[in-house]
Amino acid sequence: MSQQPIISDKLSTHGYQFAYSFFLRSLPRENVSILEVGYDKGLSEYFWYDKFPGCSLTFVDINPPQAPHFSRTNLIQLDQSSNEAIFTFLDTHTSQYDLIVDDGSHHPFHQKITFNSFFNHLLKPGGVYIIEDIEHSYWKFASAYGYSLSFGLFSRLSLVNAFKVAIDFVNRLYLSPRDRQKITLKCRRLGFDLDALSSVSSISFSQNLIILRKKTLEESTFRDLMGMNYKYSTYTCWSSALLYPCKKFISKRLGRL
């Protein structure tokens, strides 16, 4: 009897292969380095070695097994819900990765603190960062892996809604100085690390996924120069200078009616 293929729920339940086929094609085919948060039964091992046969694969998990399915896989214990544990991990772990996938607790708070640290310090320039199972941001009265979930479509604590705001920070160059200050403050209040957000090249939303790309060194240099010499900077400054007094004038007029 032939052995049944081992299939990760990335394929069987979530259908991530449809988004992955597009977003991962920029990664090197040889010697790609992958870090995944969350091991569980280890089915992702089979998925990654099938997709990138020569990859270097590391998993971090709050309760990893004694041994992985493949001897060449690196397993490390890490509680992603703890900032202290993440900072300790960063102090002792200096490797960088082409691809980081967060398939850990799926809790929006944990996903955000992991993004802040891993995207900033562990992802190579030009690398891809994927947050799986963002469905938990939509759940109002639920629990998963021992964590309660009280979020919802319009929750300001939702990871999805936080990254909708983050895309304005990525495009802050085109805002007036006043609005740029507002969006920076809003992102900080949402709990984002601004250094991490500043190195984001793009944010994409797919079904049950948020996919980010990190700027290459070339892009970072270009964006910095562009920011100092933005062709239409006078438009954003004039918009700010003209609109704010007008809004105050209209508000005063309406207050007298």
C-alpha positions as CSV (number, residue, x, y, z in Angstrom):
1,M,0.0,0.0,0.0
2,S,1.4,3.4,-1.0
3,Q,1.9,5.9,1.8
4,Q,-0.5,8.8,1.8
5,P,1.1,12.2,1.2
6,I,1.5,14.4,4.3
7,I,-0.4,17.6,3.7
8,S,-0.2,20.8,5.8
9,D,-3.3,22.6,6.7
10,K,-1.7,25.6,4.8
11,L,-3.0,23.7,1.7
12,S,-5.9,21.5,2.9
13,T,-7.7,24.0,5.1
14,H,-6.5,27.5,4.2
15,G,-5.5,27.3,0.6
16,Y,-2.5,29.5,1.2
17,Q,-0.8,28.0,-1.9
18,F,-2.7,30.3,-4.1
19,A,-1.2,33.4,-2.5
20,Y,2.2,31.8,-1.9
21,S,2.7,30.9,-5.5
22,F,2.7,34.7,-6.3
23,F,4.4,36.2,-3.2
24,L,7.2,33.7,-2.8
25,R,8.4,33.6,-6.4
26,S,10.8,36.4,-5.7
27,L,12.7,34.3,-3.1
28,P,16.0,32.6,-4.2
29,R,15.5,29.0,-5.4
30,E,18.7,27.9,-3.8
31,N,19.7,28.2,-0.1
32,V,16.6,30.1,1.0
33,S,16.5,30.5,4.7
34,I,13.1,30.2,6.5
35,L,11.9,30.9,10.0
36,E,8.4,29.9,11.1
37,V,6.8,30.7,14.3
38,G,4.7,27.7,15.5
39,Y,5.5,24.0,15.0
40,D,2.5,22.0,16.3
41,K,2.6,18.6,14.6
42,G,5.3,19.7,12.2
43,L,3.4,19.3,8.9
44,S,4.8,22.6,7.7
45,E,8.2,20.9,7.5
46,Y,7.0,18.8,4.7
47,F,5.5,21.8,2.9
48,W,8.7,23.9,3.0
49,Y,11.0,21.1,2.0
50,D,8.8,20.3,-0.9
51,K,8.7,23.9,-2.0
52,F,12.3,24.7,-1.3
53,P,14.2,21.4,-1.2
54,G,17.6,22.9,-0.2
55,C,16.2,25.4,2.3
56,S,17.6,26.1,5.8
57,L,14.5,25.7,8.1
58,T,14.1,26.9,11.6
59,F,11.0,26.7,13.8
60,V,10.3,28.5,17.1
61,D,7.5,27.2,19.3
62,I,6.3,27.6,22.9
63,N,6.4,23.9,23.4
64,P,8.4,22.2,20.7
65,P,8.8,18.4,20.5
66,Q,12.0,16.7,21.4
67,A,12.9,16.2,17.7
68,P,11.6,17.4,14.3
69,H,10.6,15.1,11.5
70,F,13.8,16.0,9.6
71,S,17.2,16.0,11.4
72,R,18.3,19.1,9.5
73,T,15.4,21.2,10.9
74,N,16.3,23.6,13.7
75,L,13.8,23.7,16.6
76,I,14.0,26.4,19.3
77,Q,11.7,27.1,22.3
78,L,10.2,30.5,22.3
79,D,7.0,32.1,23.8
80,Q,5.9,34.7,21.3
81,S,3.5,36.2,23.7
82,S,6.4,37.4,25.9
83,N,8.3,40.5,24.9
84,E,11.0,39.5,27.4
85,A,11.4,36.1,25.8
86,I,11.6,37.6,22.3
87,F,14.3,40.1,23.4
88,T,16.3,37.3,25.0
89,F,16.0,35.3,21.8
90,L,17.2,38.3,19.7
91,D,20.2,38.7,22.0
92,T,21.3,35.1,21.3
93,H,20.1,34.6,17.7
94,T,21.9,36.5,15.0
95,S,20.8,34.6,11.9
96,Q,18.7,36.4,9.3
97,Y,16.1,34.9,7.0
98,D,14.7,35.3,3.5
99,L,11.2,34.3,4.7
100,I,9.5,34.6,8.1
101,V,6.1,33.1,8.7
102,D,4.0,33.7,11.8
103,D,1.8,30.6,12.3
104,G,2.0,30.7,16.1
105,S,-0.7,31.6,18.6
106,H,-2.7,33.6,16.0
107,H,-3.5,36.1,18.7
108,P,-3.4,39.7,17.2
109,F,-1.3,41.1,20.1
110,H,1.3,38.3,19.8
111,Q,1.4,38.7,16.0
112,K,2.1,42.4,16.4
113,I,4.9,42.1,19.0
114,T,6.5,39.3,16.9
115,F,6.3,41.5,13.8
116,N,7.9,44.4,15.5
117,S,11.0,42.4,16.5
118,F,11.3,39.8,13.8
119,F,10.7,42.0,10.8
120,N,13.1,44.6,12.1
121,H,16.0,42.3,13.2
122,L,15.6,38.9,11.7
123,L,14.3,39.5,8.1
124,K,16.9,40.1,5.4
125,P,16.5,43.2,3.2
126,G,14.1,42.3,0.4
127,G,12.7,39.4,2.4
128,V,9.1,38.4,2.8
129,Y,7.1,38.3,6.1
130,I,3.8,36.5,6.3
131,I,1.3,36.6,9.1
132,E,-1.1,33.6,8.8
133,D,-4.5,33.1,10.3
134,I,-5.6,36.7,10.7
135,E,-9.1,35.5,11.0
136,H,-8.8,35.8,14.8
137,S,-8.9,39.6,14.4
138,Y,-12.5,39.2,13.3
139,W,-13.7,37.0,16.2
140,K,-15.6,38.8,19.0
141,F,-16.4,36.0,21.5
142,A,-14.0,33.2,21.0
143,S,-10.8,31.5,22.3
144,A,-7.9,29.7,20.7
145,Y,-4.8,27.9,22.2
146,G,-5.9,29.1,25.6
147,Y,-6.2,32.8,24.7
148,S,-9.4,34.7,24.7
149,L,-10.3,36.7,21.6
150,S,-12.5,39.8,21.8
151,F,-11.9,41.8,18.6
152,G,-14.2,42.1,15.6
153,L,-14.6,43.9,12.3
154,F,-14.3,47.5,13.6
155,S,-12.1,46.8,16.6
156,R,-9.2,49.2,17.0
157,L,-7.2,46.3,18.5
158,S,-7.6,44.2,15.4
159,L,-4.3,43.4,13.6
160,V,-6.0,43.8,10.3
161,N,-7.2,47.3,11.1
162,A,-3.8,48.2,12.5
163,F,-2.1,47.3,9.2
164,K,-4.8,49.2,7.3
165,V,-3.5,52.3,9.2
166,A,0.2,51.2,8.7
167,I,-0.2,51.5,4.9
168,D,-0.7,55.3,5.4
169,F,2.5,55.4,7.3
170,V,4.3,53.6,4.4
171,N,3.0,56.4,2.2
172,R,3.7,59.2,4.7
173,L,5.9,61.1,2.3
174,Y,2.8,62.2,0.4
175,L,1.0,63.6,3.4
176,S,1.1,67.1,4.8
177,P,3.5,67.6,7.7
178,R,0.5,67.8,10.0
179,D,-1.0,64.5,8.8
180,R,2.4,62.9,8.8
181,Q,2.7,63.7,12.4
182,K,-0.8,62.3,13.1
183,I,-0.3,59.0,11.3
184,T,3.1,58.5,13.1
185,L,1.5,59.1,16.4
186,K,-1.4,56.8,15.6
187,C,0.9,53.9,14.6
188,R,2.9,54.4,17.8
189,R,-0.3,54.2,19.8
190,L,-1.3,51.1,17.9
191,G,1.8,49.5,19.3
192,F,3.9,49.4,16.1
193,D,7.7,49.7,16.2
194,L,8.3,52.7,13.9
195,D,11.7,51.4,12.8
196,A,10.1,48.2,11.6
197,L,7.3,50.1,9.7
198,S,9.9,52.4,8.2
199,S,11.6,49.4,6.5
200,V,8.3,48.1,5.0
201,S,8.3,48.2,1.2
202,S,4.7,46.9,0.7
203,I,1.8,45.5,2.6
204,S,-0.6,43.0,0.9
205,F,-3.8,41.5,2.2
206,S,-5.0,38.1,1.1
207,Q,-7.5,35.7,2.4
208,N,-6.5,35.0,6.0
209,L,-3.0,36.5,5.3
210,I,-1.1,39.7,5.7
211,I,2.1,39.6,3.5
212,L,4.8,42.2,3.8
213,R,8.0,42.8,1.9
214,K,11.1,44.5,3.4
215,K,12.9,47.2,1.5
216,T,16.1,46.2,-0.2
217,L,19.2,48.2,0.6
218,E,18.9,49.8,-2.8
219,E,15.3,50.8,-2.2
220,S,16.0,52.2,1.3
221,T,18.7,54.5,-0.2
222,F,16.4,55.5,-3.0
223,R,13.5,56.3,-0.7
224,D,15.7,58.3,1.6
225,L,16.9,60.4,-1.3
226,M,13.4,60.7,-2.7
227,G,12.2,61.9,0.7
228,M,14.7,64.8,0.7
229,N,13.9,65.7,-2.9
230,Y,10.2,64.9,-3.3
231,K,9.0,66.6,-6.5
232,Y,5.6,67.6,-5.2
233,S,6.4,68.5,-1.6
234,T,5.1,72.0,-2.1
235,Y,1.6,70.5,-2.8
236,T,1.5,68.7,0.6
237,C,2.8,71.8,2.4
238,W,0.3,74.1,0.7
239,S,-2.5,71.7,1.4
240,S,-1.7,71.7,5.1
241,A,-1.2,75.5,5.2
242,L,-4.5,76.2,3.4
243,L,-6.8,73.6,4.7
244,Y,-6.2,74.0,8.4
245,P,-7.1,77.7,8.6
246,C,-10.2,77.0,6.4
247,K,-11.4,74.3,8.6
248,K,-11.1,76.5,11.7
249,F,-12.9,79.3,9.9
250,I,-15.8,77.0,8.8
251,S,-16.0,75.6,12.3
252,K,-16.3,79.0,13.8
253,R,-19.0,80.0,11.2
254,L,-21.0,76.9,11.9
255,G,-20.7,77.5,15.7
256,R,-22.5,80.9,15.3
257,L,-25.5,79.4,13.4
